[in-house]
Amino acid sequence: MRFVVLTLALLLTGCQSAYYAAAEQVGYHKREILTDRVESAQESQQEAQKQFSSALEQLKTLVDFDGGDLESVYDQVRDEYLASEKAADQVSQRIDAIDHVAGAMFDEWQDELEQYSSASLRRTSEKQLQSTRRQYDKMLRSMRRAEEKMVPVLARLKDNELYLKHNLNARAVTAIGSEFGSLKREIQSLITEMNRAIAESDQFIQTLGQ
């Protein structure tokens, strides 16, 4: 039920602040929203890893092409590129969503420090805020590094798709094959960076839960 209320609020207002306010009313606080969004970003990164690996495998099929319907192979290469582009866009959107709710949570936390009457509790909360921010910044930097690594990989996949589209012949397959090794290394590096980001995310979620 609470998700129906939240969805309606977001559709009616189109405003994140209204979304957070509606969420608060049903007991869904920014900390929980942030945790959920971090987990969603982890899922999107895992899906992107699978998709980029699938695109690489399809290109390997092309490179190993030994007769048959080359146009059909091209269609599959194009589909893999479009799916990779969509997966990358999903990753970026979810990272942006994390950053938005994190900013709102940290601003609220900072403002509420002034409401303490106990100096001791205020100091403790402030230290927790600083520690959480540091852990968050570390996680976000890792996510953004992985996000940046998607750009050249997508560019290479697009280059291959375009070249094959306008040169649907064995010579084009050979040309793409000559660059296959470097693309493979870039995708492996991207997957490694995403795994680091996912590990940082796990640590941050643990920090939020403490």
C-alpha distance (Angstrom), angle and dihedral (degrees) to the residues before:
residue distance angle dihedral
M1 . . .
R2 3.81 . .
F3 3.79 91.2 .
V4 3.81 90.8 53.2
V5 3.81 89.3 54.2
L6 3.80 91.8 46.7
T7 3.78 93.5 48.2
L8 3.79 92.6 48.9
A9 3.79 91.1 49.4
L10 3.79 91.4 51.3
L11 3.80 93.5 46.8
L12 3.78 93.3 47.8
T13 3.79 97.1 46.3
G14 3.78 105.6 23.2
C15 3.80 85.1 -151.0
Q16 3.80 126.6 123.1
S17 3.81 92.9 -151.3
A18 3.81 89.6 56.4
Y19 3.79 88.8 48.2
Y20 3.81 91.7 53.8
A21 3.80 91.2 46.9
A22 3.80 91.5 51.3
A23 3.79 89.9 46.6
E24 3.81 91.7 52.5
Q25 3.80 90.0 53.4
V26 3.80 91.5 59.9
G27 3.81 94.1 42.1
Y28 3.79 97.4 -99.8
H29 3.79 103.4 132.0
K30 3.80 130.3 -164.4
R31 3.79 91.6 -105.4
E32 3.80 89.9 58.3
I33 3.79 92.2 44.2
L34 3.80 89.5 51.2
T35 3.79 92.1 49.8
D36 3.80 91.0 49.7
R37 3.80 91.9 48.7
V38 3.79 92.9 48.9
E39 3.80 89.4 51.8
S40 3.81 90.0 48.3
A41 3.80 89.7 51.4
Q42 3.79 89.7 51.1
E43 3.79 89.4 53.0
S44 3.80 92.3 48.8
Q45 3.81 91.0 50.1
Q46 3.79 90.6 50.7
E47 3.80 90.2 49.5
A48 3.81 90.6 47.9
Q49 3.80 90.1 52.4
K50 3.79 90.0 54.0
Q51 3.78 91.9 46.3
F52 3.80 96.0 49.6
S53 3.80 89.3 47.3
S54 3.81 89.0 50.8
A55 3.81 90.9 50.7
L56 3.79 89.3 51.0
E57 3.79 91.4 50.6
Q58 3.79 90.7 50.7
L59 3.79 90.7 52.1
K60 3.80 88.8 50.3
T61 3.79 87.7 54.9
L62 3.79 87.5 52.8
V63 3.79 93.5 47.4
D64 3.82 89.8 50.2
F65 3.82 90.3 47.4
D66 3.79 110.9 142.8
G67 3.78 107.4 175.8
G68 3.77 132.4 -47.6
D69 3.77 134.5 88.1
L70 3.80 104.9 -13.7
E71 3.80 92.1 179.0
S72 3.80 90.0 59.9
V73 3.80 89.8 52.3
Y74 3.80 89.6 50.0
D75 3.82 90.4 52.9
Q76 3.79 89.3 54.4
V77 3.81 91.9 48.4
R78 3.80 89.8 51.3
D79 3.82 91.9 48.2
E80 3.80 90.4 51.2
Y81 3.80 91.3 50.4
L82 3.81 92.5 50.3
A83 3.81 91.0 47.3
S84 3.81 90.0 49.7
E85 3.79 91.2 50.2
K86 3.81 89.9 51.1
A87 3.82 92.2 48.0
A88 3.81 91.3 50.1
D89 3.80 91.2 49.4
Q90 3.81 89.9 51.8
V91 3.80 90.7 52.9
S92 3.81 91.7 51.2
Q93 3.79 93.5 47.2
R94 3.78 92.3 51.4
I95 3.80 93.2 47.9
D96 3.82 89.2 51.6
A97 3.81 89.8 49.5
I98 3.82 89.8 52.7
D99 3.79 91.8 50.8
H100 3.79 92.5 50.3
V101 3.80 96.9 52.7
A102 3.81 91.9 40.2
G103 3.79 90.4 55.2
A104 3.80 90.6 50.0
M105 3.80 92.0 47.6
F106 3.79 94.9 48.7
D107 3.82 92.4 46.3
E108 3.79 90.6 51.3
W109 3.80 92.1 46.3
Q110 3.82 91.3 50.4
D111 3.82 92.7 48.5
E112 3.78 92.8 48.6
L113 3.81 92.6 55.7
E114 3.81 86.3 78.7
Q115 3.80 90.3 61.0
Y116 3.80 95.4 66.6
S117 3.77 117.9 106.4
S118 3.82 90.6 -172.1
A119 3.81 111.6 77.2
S120 3.80 90.8 -161.9
L121 3.81 94.2 54.2
R122 3.79 90.2 44.2
R123 3.82 91.7 54.8
T124 3.79 91.6 47.7
S125 3.79 92.1 49.9
E126 3.79 91.4 46.8
K127 3.80 91.3 52.7
Q128 3.80 89.5 49.8
L129 3.79 89.8 50.1
Q130 3.81 92.3 51.6
S131 3.80 92.3 46.7
T132 3.80 92.5 48.4
R133 3.80 91.1 48.3
R134 3.80 91.5 51.9
Q135 3.79 91.5 50.2
Y136 3.79 90.6 46.2
D137 3.81 93.3 49.7
K138 3.79 89.8 50.7
M139 3.81 91.4 51.1
L140 3.81 93.7 46.0
R141 3.81 92.5 50.1
S142 3.78 89.2 52.8
M143 3.80 91.5 49.1
R144 3.80 92.3 48.7
R145 3.83 91.6 49.5
A146 3.79 89.5 54.6
E147 3.79 90.1 45.5
E148 3.81 91.0 53.1
K149 3.79 91.3 51.5
M150 3.79 89.9 59.8
V151 3.82 91.4 64.5
P152 3.83 99.5 69.4
V153 3.81 91.2 39.8
L154 3.80 91.2 54.4
A155 3.80 89.7 46.2
R156 3.80 90.9 54.5
L157 3.80 92.4 47.3
K158 3.80 89.7 49.7
D159 3.81 91.4 48.9
N160 3.78 90.3 52.8
E161 3.79 92.5 47.8
L162 3.81 92.8 49.0
Y163 3.79 94.6 45.1
L164 3.78 92.6 49.7
K165 3.81 91.2 46.0
H166 3.79 92.4 58.7
N167 3.81 97.4 33.3
L168 3.76 105.9 41.2
N169 3.79 97.0 173.9
A170 3.78 144.1 93.7
R171 3.81 92.0 -88.8
A172 3.82 90.1 60.0
V173 3.79 90.4 50.3
T174 3.81 89.6 53.3
A175 3.81 91.8 49.1
I176 3.80 92.0 50.9
G177 3.79 90.3 46.0
S178 3.79 91.0 57.2
E179 3.82 89.4 62.3
F180 3.78 96.8 40.4
G181 3.80 95.0 95.7
S182 3.80 95.0 54.9
L183 3.81 91.7 46.1
K184 3.79 89.7 51.3
R185 3.81 90.6 53.1
E186 3.79 91.7 49.2
I187 3.79 92.2 51.1
Q188 3.81 91.4 47.5
S189 3.82 89.3 50.8
L190 3.81 89.9 49.0
I191 3.80 92.0 51.3
T192 3.81 90.4 49.3
E193 3.81 90.6 51.2
M194 3.79 91.3 48.2
N195 3.79 90.8 51.2
R196 3.80 88.8 53.5
A197 3.79 89.9 51.0
I198 3.79 91.3 49.4
A199 3.81 90.4 50.8
E200 3.83 90.4 49.9
S201 3.79 88.2 49.8
D202 3.79 91.1 54.1
Q203 3.80 90.1 53.0
F204 3.78 91.9 48.4
I205 3.80 92.5 50.1
Q206 3.81 88.2 52.6
T207 3.81 89.0 50.9
L208 3.81 90.9 52.6
G209 3.78 91.1 49.3
Q210 3.81 94.6 53.6
